Amino acid sequence: MPQSPQLLRRLLRAKDRMDGAAHEDWPIHKLAEVSAVSAAHFAREFKKAFGLPPHRYLLTRRIERAKTLLRDTDLPVTEIALQTGWTSLGTFGRIFRDITGESPGELRERERTLPHAGVHIPECVMRNAARPDLNTAVLEKRRIEAAGKLEPQSNQEDI
């Protein structure tokens, strides 16, 4: 059954809040309040509408922002982790590597050695081109990689 336009508008409100403040904590109950639905209904309908559960969607936004900061600033990795919503540098580094296939320092170094380094490309274009694929949960990817069934994912496309 298709989702009602009213529900989709309410889900978009929550998605917009996450986009505007991805560094903040967004527990399901808080997002459900923004959408004026129950937490379980919100989680189900969000995934149905946008193709990802809310937590994975938020992770994509945080990783996108971290990649931009690593590429375009000289901020220390610790500061970038804090600015993008992580409270633990270790967790940030582990999740970042699981999603991108490289550490934050490796990504920064690689980005700075590319021919397009220094050329300003709008952040929205870069985010879209390098958007992490989180259709599979990070922990599930780790289990599959450990079993030797999946190569680590890399979103390194030349722009």
Phi, psi and omega in degrees: 000130180293152180281146180288149177302326179295316179296317179299320177298319179292322177294322178296326176301314180294318179298318178297322177297317178296318179298320183284338183214057182296340180285345181275161173285133179231075176295154183306318183297325178291318178293322178296323177298317178301323182270354179059044174221171178289160182298315181295317179295319179300309183301316181296312184287328177297313180297319179297320183282320189245356175085354179224147172296155182306319182295317179293323177300314179298320177299320179299319180294319180294317180293319177302314181294318179298318179298320178296314180295322178295321182285319192257355181229171174253018179300144175297151181303323179300315179295320178295318178301314180294318181293335182260010169106000178268144177258350181233126178296322179297316178295316178302310181298317181294312180294319179301313180295318180300322184275317186264341182088002178211159180285163176303319179295320178295318179297315180301314181296315180297316181298324182284342179264354179289152181300330181277002179303132180094341178277129182278117174247132182307139183303321182297325179290315180296319179298315181295319181293328185248023182298128179294144177266105181246036176292337174249135181299148181302315180295324178293320177300318179298316180297317181294316178298321180295328179279355178078022183259354185216133174283146176303137184281137178227129179255046183266088177250136177288137180254000000 
